[in-house]
Amino acid sequence: MSSDPWGRVDETGTVYVRTAEGEKVVGSWQAGTPEEALAYFERKYEGLVVEIGLLEKRVRTTDLSAKDAQTAIDHLRVQVEEHHAVGDLDALRVRLDKLVETVESRREERKVQKARQTDEARAAKEALVVEAEELAQSDQWRSAGERLRALVDIWKGLPRLDRKSDDELWHRFSHARSAFSKRRKAHFASLDAQREDARKVKERLVAEAESLSKSTDWGPTAARYRELMADWKAAGRAQRESEDDLWNRFRGAQDVFFAARSEVFAERDAEQVENLKVKEELAGEAEKLLPITDLKAARAAFRTLNERWEAVGHVPRDARPKVEGRMHTVERAIQEAEEGEWRRTNPEARARAAGLTGQLQAAVDKLRGQVDAARAAGNNAKADKLARELEGRQALLDQALKGLEEFGG
């Protein structure tokens, strides 16, 4: 018979382990010496020690759930209670009991933490709702629209509350966004209506200007053209696609009339030469406004220069296209800057650009993950094919991002 402090083997080959409740049968050993039998079951005990140690570490250092931890503890407890190992099994029971206490303590801590996180999420969502309802009344269409989109992203990053509370808060949040969107659409619809009204007014001005182009009643007709020009400026801008065509017709009709008048009053050529010098100086001053860096200042400066221009009078016919072309180039640059500003404040266009960018970014991220997975699996042919597709999608994303920058980032 052979024995050690925690077990023994009797003459029949039966192995026993010593516990606080007395000896328990571990098993039977017939294949070797009693020492080998004890060594075998001692190794099984050491295995249990290692498993319990690993579980203690997982409970202490990872986010192992209480349910999974308890399942692992129960599994180990069954092995300890079956007494198929030689060693201090009572010590293992004590360790498992302490581990149960630790798991329960962690369970309570997590419950408290979850409750605190829920309270914080509720407060955060209520604050988002209040801010969204304030923004819904704003007339700062661009900045308020961008902030509302940012609030949606913040909302998505917060934990869900109970269904009833979450639905009620989301309903208020969504209603505020919808109210802002309706007001914004109404605003821009009003702008479109104003541009349409301007187009109709300018159509009438062009028709009258063209009807006067053959007049030989020089004084009154010239005065009427000045009145038409004032009416033109007061009408505001029409839609971009109509504005240039209407202006060309309007200016062309005036050119016909004033060209005829110039031919009749050839004696005024000298005066017109002097006018040309003045207009060339004004055109030079206007060209100094380019490139446009401060739209408001450039618009005001050009308006002043244009008023002086209109007050100068006519220039020789053959010089007119060139000098007026110089002024029109500056005017067109200002108009394009105005159009660019309008586009950057157009929330629908920016939203479409942002949506496209988001879709392309998601596609790029997905393809990148697929390439990595294929590489990891050793499928280089598939990975190369996906990489080529990724390259194409990335190029599209880069273009979309560049376009989004034109709307102010």
TITOR-830138 format. One record per residue (C-alpha): residue number from 1; z, x, y. Coordinates in pm, 1 decimal. Each point is the difference from the previous one (the first is absolute). Example, Ala and Ser with C-alpha at 12.3 -4.5 7.8 and 13.67 -1.06 7.14 Angstrom:
+-----+----------+----------+----------+
! pos !       c3 !       c1 !       c2 !
+-----+----------+----------+----------+
!   1 !    780.0 !   1230.0 !   -450.0 !
!   2 !    -66.0 !    137.0 !    344.0 !
+-----+----------+----------+----------+
END
This chain:
+-----+----------+----------+----------+
! pos !       c3 !       c1 !       c2 !
+-----+----------+----------+----------+
!   1 !      0.0 !      0.0 !      0.0 !
!   2 !    -80.4 !    121.2 !    351.4 !
!   3 !    134.5 !   -115.5 !    341.6 !
!   4 !     13.2 !     73.7 !    376.1 !
!   5 !    209.3 !   -157.6 !    285.1 !
!   6 !   -224.1 !   -312.3 !     16.8 !
!   7 !   -116.0 !    -54.7 !   -357.8 !
!   8 !      7.9 !     94.2 !   -365.0 !
!   9 !   -203.8 !    -23.8 !   -321.4 !
!  10 !    176.4 !   -100.4 !   -322.7 !
!  11 !    -84.8 !    107.6 !   -349.8 !
!  12 !   -243.9 !   -291.4 !    -47.4 !
!  13 !   -208.4 !    106.4 !    302.9 !
!  14 !    125.1 !   -282.6 !    223.6 !
!  15 !     23.9 !    106.1 !    364.2 !
!  16 !    281.2 !   -135.0 !    222.9 !
!  17 !     61.9 !     12.1 !    375.4 !
!  18 !    348.9 !    -13.9 !    154.0 !
!  19 !     58.9 !   -261.2 !    272.6 !
!  20 !    302.1 !   -150.4 !    171.5 !
!  21 !    -24.3 !   -288.4 !   -247.0 !
!  22 !     -6.9 !    233.3 !   -296.6 !
!  23 !   -273.1 !    153.0 !   -212.4 !
!  24 !   -334.7 !   -171.4 !    -15.1 !
!  25 !   -273.5 !     60.8 !   -254.5 !
!  26 !   -294.9 !    176.2 !    157.3 !
!  27 !   -228.5 !     17.9 !   -299.8 !
!  28 !    -66.6 !    174.2 !   -327.5 !
!  29 !   -132.3 !    353.1 !    -46.0 !
!  30 !   -134.5 !    123.6 !   -331.4 !
!  31 !   -271.9 !    244.7 !     98.6 !
!  32 !    205.2 !    305.7 !     92.3 !
!  33 !    339.8 !    147.3 !     69.4 !
!  34 !    279.5 !   -187.8 !    179.0 !
!  35 !    -35.2 !    239.1 !    293.7 !
!  36 !   -366.4 !    -95.9 !     31.0 !
!  37 !     98.8 !   -366.5 !    -10.7 !
!  38 !    248.1 !     41.9 !    285.8 !
!  39 !   -249.4 !    206.3 !    201.1 !
!  40 !   -264.2 !   -270.7 !    -39.5 !
!  41 !    224.8 !   -281.7 !    123.4 !
!  42 !    141.0 !    219.6 !    274.3 !
!  43 !   -355.7 !     48.5 !    125.5 !
!  44 !    -40.9 !   -376.5 !      3.6 !
!  45 !    316.3 !    -18.7 !    211.3 !
!  46 !   -138.7 !    259.9 !    239.3 !
!  47 !   -312.4 !   -210.9 !     27.3 !
!  48 !    211.3 !   -298.1 !    108.2 !
!  49 !    179.3 !    221.8 !    253.6 !
!  50 !   -335.0 !    105.1 !    146.4 !
!  51 !   -128.9 !   -359.0 !     16.1 !
!  52 !    316.3 !   -123.8 !    171.4 !
!  53 !    -15.4 !    289.3 !    245.5 !
!  54 !   -361.4 !    -78.0 !     84.8 !
!  55 !     81.6 !   -368.9 !     51.9 !
!  56 !    294.5 !     91.3 !    224.5 !
!  57 !   -233.8 !    214.2 !    207.3 !
!  58 !   -263.7 !   -276.0 !     25.0 !
!  59 !    259.2 !   -252.2 !    115.1 !
!  60 !    133.5 !    247.2 !    254.6 !
!  61 !   -325.7 !    137.7 !    142.4 !
!  62 !   -275.1 !   -259.9 !    -46.8 !
!  63 !    -60.4 !   -366.9 !     82.8 !
!  64 !     35.4 !   -108.0 !   -364.2 !
!  65 !     68.1 !   -374.0 !     -1.5 !
!  66 !    337.2 !   -128.9 !   -116.7 !
!  67 !   -172.2 !   -201.9 !   -272.1 !
!  68 !   -184.9 !    300.8 !   -142.1 !
!  69 !    310.4 !    215.9 !     27.7 !
!  70 !    209.3 !   -253.8 !   -191.4 !
!  71 !   -266.0 !    -24.1 !   -271.4 !
!  72 !      7.1 !    379.8 !    -42.0 !
!  73 !    383.2 !     -0.3 !     -8.7 !
!  74 !      2.3 !   -273.6 !   -268.8 !
!  75 !   -249.0 !    199.3 !   -207.7 !
!  76 !    215.4 !    313.0 !     16.5 !
!  77 !    318.7 !   -197.1 !    -68.5 !
!  78 !   -152.0 !   -135.4 !   -322.1 !
!  79 !    -72.7 !    355.5 !   -113.3 !
!  80 !    355.1 !    110.2 !     82.6 !
!  81 !    154.6 !   -301.6 !   -178.1 !
!  82 !   -211.7 !     58.4 !   -311.8 !
!  83 !    184.8 !    333.9 !    -48.3 !
!  84 !   -306.5 !    190.3 !   -119.0 !
!  85 !    113.6 !    318.3 !    174.3 !
!  86 !    291.6 !    244.1 !    -15.4 !
!  87 !    178.4 !     73.8 !    328.3 !
!  88 !    230.3 !   -155.1 !    259.2 !
!  89 !   -144.5 !   -351.4 !    -16.1 !
!  90 !    295.9 !   -139.5 !    195.2 !
!  91 !    -92.5 !    224.9 !    292.8 !
!  92 !   -355.0 !   -137.7 !    -14.2 !
!  93 !    139.3 !   -356.8 !     10.0 !
!  94 !    202.9 !     89.1 !    307.7 !
!  95 !   -309.4 !    147.3 !    169.5 !
!  96 !   -201.8 !   -312.2 !    -80.2 !
!  97 !    279.2 !   -224.9 !    136.6 !
!  98 !      5.4 !    201.8 !    322.7 !
!  99 !   -376.3 !    -20.2 !     16.7 !
! 100 !     20.7 !   -380.8 !    -22.8 !
! 101 !    243.5 !      3.9 !    293.7 !
! 102 !   -238.0 !    221.8 !    196.7 !
! 103 !   -294.7 !   -230.2 !    -70.5 !
! 104 !    197.7 !   -304.9 !    109.7 !
! 105 !    106.3 !    179.5 !    314.8 !
! 106 !   -361.3 !     92.5 !     74.4 !
! 107 !   -102.4 !   -361.3 !    -66.5 !
! 108 !    246.5 !   -125.3 !    261.7 !
! 109 !   -107.2 !    268.3 !    247.0 !
! 110 !   -363.3 !   -101.2 !    -39.8 !
! 111 !     89.5 !   -366.9 !     40.9 !
! 112 !    177.6 !     79.5 !    327.5 !
! 113 !   -287.0 !    224.4 !    109.1 !
! 114 !   -256.9 !   -268.2 !    -80.5 !
! 115 !    197.3 !   -256.4 !    199.1 !
! 116 !     17.2 !    238.6 !    295.0 !
! 117 !   -373.4 !     70.5 !    -23.2 !
! 118 !    -69.8 !   -373.7 !     -8.9 !
! 119 !    208.9 !    -54.9 !    313.4 !
! 120 !   -181.2 !    285.9 !    174.1 !
! 121 !   -340.3 !   -136.4 !   -107.5 !
! 122 !     92.3 !   -347.7 !    126.1 !
! 123 !    105.7 !    139.9 !    339.3 !
! 124 !   -317.8 !    211.1 !     20.8 !
! 125 !   -226.1 !   -295.5 !    -82.8 !
! 126 !    177.1 !   -226.2 !    247.1 !
! 127 !    -53.5 !    265.6 !    268.8 !
! 128 !   -371.4 !     20.4 !    -93.4 !
! 129 !    -30.0 !   -378.5 !     29.3 !
! 130 !    164.2 !     -2.6 !    344.1 !
! 131 !   -229.4 !    276.9 !    124.2 !
! 132 !   -309.0 !   -172.1 !   -144.2 !
! 133 !     92.1 !   -326.6 !    173.5 !
! 134 !     34.2 !    187.0 !    331.3 !
! 135 !   -334.3 !    175.4 !    -50.4 !
! 136 !   -166.3 !   -334.2 !    -75.0 !
! 137 !     34.2 !    -82.9 !    371.9 !
! 138 !   -139.6 !    333.0 !    123.5 !
! 139 !   -327.3 !     38.8 !    190.7 !
! 140 !    -23.7 !    369.6 !    -86.1 !
! 141 !   -258.9 !    -74.8 !   -265.0 !
! 142 !    -59.2 !    352.5 !   -123.0 !
! 143 !    354.8 !    141.2 !     -3.0 !
! 144 !    159.2 !   -322.1 !   -124.1 !
! 145 !   -261.1 !    -34.3 !   -275.4 !
! 146 !     59.2 !    357.4 !   -113.9 !
! 147 !    376.3 !    -51.5 !      0.8 !
! 148 !    -28.5 !   -319.4 !   -206.3 !
! 149 !   -208.8 !    186.9 !   -258.1 !
! 150 !    265.2 !    273.7 !     -7.9 !
! 151 !    270.8 !   -264.4 !    -53.8 !
! 152 !   -188.5 !   -127.5 !   -306.7 !
! 153 !      4.8 !    350.8 !   -150.2 !
! 154 !    373.2 !     29.5 !     72.8 !
! 155 !     59.7 !   -340.4 !   -162.0 !
! 156 !   -186.6 !    103.3 !   -314.9 !
! 157 !    223.3 !    307.0 !    -31.4 !
! 158 !    322.5 !   -204.7 !      2.2 !
! 159 !    165.6 !   -137.9 !   -319.1 !
! 160 !    -43.1 !   -367.8 !    -82.3 !
! 161 !    288.0 !   -239.6 !     62.7 !
! 162 !     72.6 !   -312.4 !   -200.2 !
! 163 !   -310.7 !   -215.1 !    -14.3 !
! 164 !    120.4 !   -271.5 !    240.4 !
! 165 !    112.9 !    242.1 !    273.0 !
! 166 !   -303.0 !    222.5 !    -36.8 !
! 167 !   -241.4 !   -294.6 !     17.1 !
! 168 !    169.2 !   -146.0 !    310.0 !
! 169 !     -8.5 !    330.7 !    189.1 !
! 170 !   -359.7 !     69.9 !   -106.7 !
! 171 !   -104.1 !   -347.1 !    117.2 !
! 172 !    136.1 !     71.0 !    350.0 !
! 173 !   -154.0 !    348.1 !      0.5 !
! 174 !   -340.1 !   -127.9 !   -114.2 !
! 175 !     10.0 !   -288.0 !    249.2 !
! 176 !     60.8 !    243.7 !    287.1 !
! 177 !   -297.4 !    213.0 !   -105.4 !
! 178 !   -221.7 !   -307.5 !    -27.3 !
! 179 !    104.8 !   -121.5 !    344.3 !
! 180 !    -86.7 !    336.7 !    153.3 !
! 181 !   -334.2 !      8.3 !   -180.4 !
! 182 !    -93.3 !   -347.0 !    128.9 !
! 183 !     87.9 !     93.2 !    359.0 !
! 184 !   -193.4 !    325.7 !    -26.9 !
! 185 !   -309.0 !   -172.4 !   -139.8 !
! 186 !     16.6 !   -259.6 !    276.7 !
! 187 !     20.1 !    279.1 !    259.0 !
! 188 !   -306.1 !    182.0 !   -128.1 !
! 189 !   -186.0 !   -326.8 !    -45.8 !
! 190 !     66.9 !    -61.6 !    369.2 !
! 191 !   -145.3 !    342.0 !     84.5 !
! 192 !   -310.4 !    -81.5 !   -202.2 !
! 193 !    -31.6 !   -330.4 !    184.8 !
! 194 !     25.3 !    181.7 !    334.4 !
! 195 !   -277.4 !    238.6 !   -104.0 !
! 196 !   -216.3 !   -294.0 !   -104.1 !
! 197 !     60.7 !   -165.1 !    337.1 !
! 198 !    -95.5 !    327.6 !    171.1 !
! 199 !   -323.3 !     10.5 !   -203.6 !
! 200 !    -96.3 !   -351.2 !    112.4 !
! 201 !     71.3 !     82.9 !    365.3 !
! 202 !   -206.1 !    318.5 !    -21.0 !
! 203 !   -285.7 !   -183.7 !   -169.2 !
! 204 !    -16.4 !   -224.5 !    309.4 !
! 205 !     22.4 !    299.8 !    234.4 !
! 206 !   -282.0 !    175.3 !   -185.7 !
! 207 !   -216.8 !   -311.5 !     17.2 !
! 208 !     46.5 !    -22.6 !    378.0 !
! 209 !    -48.6 !    374.7 !     46.6 !
! 210 !   -328.5 !    -17.2 !   -191.3 !
! 211 !   -113.7 !   -302.7 !    204.3 !
! 212 !     60.9 !    196.6 !    323.1 !
! 213 !   -174.8 !    318.4 !   -111.7 !
! 214 !   -337.6 !   -103.4 !    153.8 !
! 215 !    145.8 !   -120.3 !    330.9 !
! 216 !   -129.3 !    147.8 !    325.6 !
! 217 !    278.8 !   -144.0 !    207.0 !
! 218 !    154.2 !    343.6 !     18.0 !
! 219 !    319.5 !    -54.9 !    196.0 !
! 220 !    138.2 !   -320.6 !   -154.2 !
! 221 !   -111.4 !    100.5 !   -350.2 !
! 222 !    165.0 !    340.1 !     25.3 !
! 223 !    316.1 !   -172.9 !    122.5 !
! 224 !    -17.1 !   -240.7 !   -292.9 !
! 225 !    -38.1 !    289.8 !   -243.9 !
! 226 !    318.6 !    148.3 !    144.4 !
! 227 !    175.4 !   -331.5 !    -55.7 !
! 228 !   -132.0 !    -13.9 !   -355.7 !
! 229 !    131.5 !    351.9 !    -59.3 !
! 230 !    344.8 !   -105.6 !    123.5 !
! 231 !    -13.7 !   -302.7 !   -228.6 !
! 232 !   -104.9 !    225.6 !   -288.1 !
! 233 !    301.3 !    225.5 !     46.5 !
! 234 !    233.6 !   -297.8 !     35.5 !
! 235 !   -127.3 !   -155.6 !   -323.0 !
! 236 !    160.6 !    264.4 !   -221.8 !
! 237 !   -151.3 !    159.5 !   -306.8 !
! 238 !   -199.1 !   -190.2 !   -258.3 !
! 239 !    -20.2 !     95.0 !   -366.2 !
! 240 !   -118.6 !    356.2 !    -38.8 !
! 241 !   -323.1 !    -94.4 !   -175.8 !
! 242 !    -93.9 !   -228.2 !    292.1 !
! 243 !    129.4 !    200.9 !    295.1 !
! 244 !   -256.4 !    281.7 !     -2.9 !
! 245 !   -299.9 !   -229.3 !    -41.5 !
! 246 !    113.8 !   -233.5 !    277.4 !
! 247 !     72.3 !    291.7 !    231.3 !
! 248 !   -342.8 !    153.3 !    -61.1 !
! 249 !   -169.9 !   -329.3 !     82.4 !
! 250 !    219.2 !    -55.2 !    307.1 !
! 251 !    -52.0 !    350.9 !    131.3 !
! 252 !   -369.4 !    -10.8 !    -87.8 !
! 253 !    -52.2 !   -316.1 !    207.5 !
! 254 !    167.4 !    163.0 !    298.8 !
! 255 !   -209.4 !    312.0 !    -47.9 !
! 256 !   -318.9 !   -203.3 !     17.4 !
! 257 !    105.3 !   -162.4 !    326.7 !
! 258 !    133.5 !    311.7 !    167.5 !
! 259 !   -297.7 !    204.6 !   -110.8 !
! 260 !   -232.7 !   -249.2 !    167.3 !
! 261 !    213.2 !      0.3 !    311.9 !
! 262 !     -6.1 !    379.6 !      7.3 !
! 263 !   -377.0 !     -1.1 !     -7.4 !
! 264 !    -12.0 !   -240.6 !    291.7 !
! 265 !    252.4 !    196.2 !    201.3 !
! 266 !   -142.9 !    343.4 !    -56.2 !
! 267 !    144.2 !    107.7 !    332.5 !
! 268 !    344.0 !    -10.1 !   -153.9 !
! 269 !    -85.7 !    284.5 !   -234.8 !
! 270 !    182.7 !    252.2 !    212.1 !
! 271 !    314.1 !   -209.5 !     -9.3 !
! 272 !    -33.2 !    -34.5 !   -373.5 !
! 273 !    -26.3 !    375.3 !    -39.1 !
! 274 !    334.1 !     30.8 !    175.9 !
! 275 !    135.5 !   -275.7 !   -221.4 !
! 276 !   -111.6 !    199.8 !   -300.6 !
! 277 !    200.3 !    300.2 !    113.2 !
! 278 !    310.1 !   -216.9 !     37.2 !
! 279 !    -50.3 !   -164.3 !   -339.7 !
! 280 !    -55.4 !    335.1 !   -165.1 !
! 281 !    332.1 !    110.7 !    145.0 !
! 282 !    164.4 !   -320.2 !   -124.0 !
! 283 !   -160.3 !     47.8 !   -344.4 !
! 284 !    136.6 !    354.8 !     -2.7 !
! 285 !    348.4 !   -130.0 !     81.6 !
! 286 !    -33.4 !   -263.1 !   -272.8 !
! 287 !   -109.6 !    261.5 !   -257.5 !
! 288 !    321.1 !    190.6 !     67.7 !
! 289 !    183.3 !   -292.3 !   -162.0 !
! 290 !   -151.6 !    101.9 !   -335.7 !
! 291 !    126.2 !     32.0 !   -261.7 !
! 292 !    224.9 !   -306.4 !     34.1 !
! 293 !    361.9 !    102.2 !    -55.9 !
! 294 !    181.2 !   -259.5 !    211.9 !
! 295 !   -189.4 !   -329.0 !    -33.1 !
! 296 !    194.7 !   -187.8 !    266.9 !
! 297 !    -36.8 !    276.1 !    258.5 !
! 298 !   -367.4 !     54.4 !    -84.5 !
! 299 !    -73.0 !   -373.8 !     30.9 !
! 300 !    168.3 !    -17.3 !    341.8 !
! 301 !   -172.7 !    314.8 !    125.1 !
! 302 !   -340.3 !   -121.2 !   -121.9 !
! 303 !     51.9 !   -340.3 !    161.9 !
! 304 !     60.4 !    171.2 !    334.4 !
! 305 !   -302.8 !    224.8 !    -44.4 !
! 306 !   -212.9 !   -297.5 !   -101.6 !
! 307 !    103.5 !   -193.6 !    309.8 !
! 308 !   -103.5 !    294.4 !    214.6 !
! 309 !   -320.2 !     22.8 !   -205.5 !
! 310 !    -86.3 !   -363.6 !     62.2 !
! 311 !     66.1 !     45.2 !    372.0 !
! 312 !   -242.2 !    293.2 !     28.4 !
! 313 !   -322.2 !   -194.3 !    -43.1 !
! 314 !   -319.6 !     81.1 !   -185.9 !
! 315 !   -152.9 !    335.5 !    -85.0 !
! 316 !   -364.2 !     99.0 !    -53.2 !
! 317 !   -147.0 !   -185.7 !   -293.2 !
! 318 !    -97.3 !    305.0 !   -202.4 !
! 319 !    350.7 !    150.6 !     32.9 !
! 320 !    187.2 !   -320.0 !    -81.0 !
! 321 !    -11.8 !      9.5 !   -385.2 !
! 322 !    142.4 !    349.5 !    -15.4 !
! 323 !    285.6 !    -42.7 !    247.1 !
! 324 !     86.9 !   -348.0 !   -124.1 !
! 325 !    -23.7 !    126.8 !   -354.7 !
! 326 !    268.5 !    255.8 !     81.9 !
! 327 !    231.6 !   -272.9 !    128.5 !
! 328 !    -82.5 !   -227.8 !   -290.6 !
! 329 !     86.3 !    280.0 !   -245.2 !
! 330 !    347.9 !     20.2 !    152.6 !
! 331 !     31.0 !   -379.5 !      7.2 !
! 332 !   -106.2 !    -17.9 !   -364.0 !
! 333 !    258.4 !    262.4 !    -97.0 !
! 334 !    269.8 !   -210.5 !    166.9 !
! 335 !   -128.4 !   -313.3 !   -175.3 !
! 336 !      3.4 !    177.9 !   -336.3 !
! 337 !    354.5 !    120.0 !     66.5 !
! 338 !     94.9 !   -360.8 !     76.6 !
! 339 !   -166.2 !   -115.5 !   -321.1 !
! 340 !    182.9 !    271.5 !   -193.0 !
! 341 !    330.6 !   -110.2 !    151.2 !
! 342 !    -74.2 !   -357.9 !    -94.2 !
! 343 !    -84.3 !    101.8 !   -356.5 !
! 344 !    322.7 !    197.6 !    -28.5 !
! 345 !    196.2 !   -307.6 !    106.1 !
! 346 !   -187.4 !   -229.7 !   -238.5 !
! 347 !    265.8 !    -61.5 !   -271.1 !
! 348 !   -236.2 !   -171.8 !   -244.3 !
! 349 !   -235.5 !    303.2 !    -11.8 !
! 350 !    291.5 !    239.6 !    -33.5 !
! 351 !    156.8 !   -210.4 !   -275.8 !
! 352 !   -328.5 !      8.4 !   -194.2 !
! 353 !    -22.4 !    378.5 !     44.6 !
! 354 !    363.0 !     44.2 !   -106.2 !
! 355 !    -50.4 !   -225.2 !   -303.8 !
! 356 !   -306.4 !    198.5 !   -112.2 !
! 357 !    188.7 !    325.7 !     46.1 !
! 358 !    289.5 !   -129.1 !   -209.0 !
! 359 !   -234.9 !   -106.6 !   -282.3 !
! 360 !   -177.8 !    335.1 !     -2.1 !
! 361 !    331.5 !    189.1 !      5.2 !
! 362 !    122.8 !   -199.4 !   -300.5 !
! 363 !   -326.2 !     73.8 !   -185.3 !
! 364 !     27.2 !    373.2 !     78.3 !
! 365 !    363.4 !     11.3 !   -119.4 !
! 366 !    -90.0 !   -183.0 !   -319.8 !
! 367 !   -295.1 !    230.5 !    -76.4 !
! 368 !    210.9 !    307.5 !     70.1 !
! 369 !    255.7 !   -123.3 !   -254.7 !
! 370 !   -277.4 !    -64.3 !   -255.4 !
! 371 !   -140.5 !    350.4 !     49.2 !
! 372 !    343.8 !    154.1 !    -55.7 !
! 373 !     54.1 !   -214.0 !   -310.9 !
! 374 !   -338.2 !    101.0 !   -143.8 !
! 375 !     72.2 !    368.7 !     66.0 !
! 376 !    339.3 !    -32.2 !   -165.8 !
! 377 !   -161.9 !   -163.5 !   -302.8 !
! 378 !   -252.1 !    283.5 !    -23.8 !
! 379 !   -294.6 !   -229.2 !     72.7 !
! 380 !   -175.4 !    224.6 !    251.0 !
! 381 !   -331.1 !   -185.4 !    -16.5 !
! 382 !    165.4 !   -325.0 !    103.4 !
! 383 !    206.3 !    184.1 !    259.9 !
! 384 !   -312.8 !    157.3 !    153.1 !
! 385 !   -173.3 !   -338.0 !     17.6 !
! 386 !    303.8 !   -157.4 !    165.3 !
! 387 !     28.1 !    295.0 !    238.5 !
! 388 !   -356.3 !    -57.3 !    120.4 !
! 389 !     77.0 !   -366.8 !     57.1 !
! 390 !    321.9 !    102.2 !    181.3 !
! 391 !   -200.5 !    228.5 !    226.6 !
! 392 !   -225.3 !   -287.7 !    102.9 !
! 393 !    289.2 !   -237.5 !     64.3 !
! 394 !    181.0 !    268.4 !    201.0 !
! 395 !   -307.5 !     40.8 !    221.1 !
! 396 !     -4.9 !   -374.9 !     64.1 !
! 397 !    372.8 !      7.3 !     77.3 !
! 398 !    -48.2 !    284.2 !    248.0 !
! 399 !   -270.6 !   -201.3 !    177.7 !
! 400 !    224.2 !   -309.6 !      7.5 !
! 401 !    292.6 !    199.0 !    139.2 !
! 402 !   -224.9 !    143.2 !    270.2 !
! 403 !   -112.7 !   -350.6 !     90.8 !
! 404 !    361.6 !   -121.9 !      9.1 !
! 405 !     84.4 !    274.9 !    250.4 !
! 406 !   -248.7 !   -160.0 !    240.4 !
! 407 !    229.6 !   -304.4 !     10.8 !
! 408 !    296.9 !    205.6 !    116.8 !
! 409 !    132.0 !    139.2 !   -336.9 !
+-----+----------+----------+----------+
END
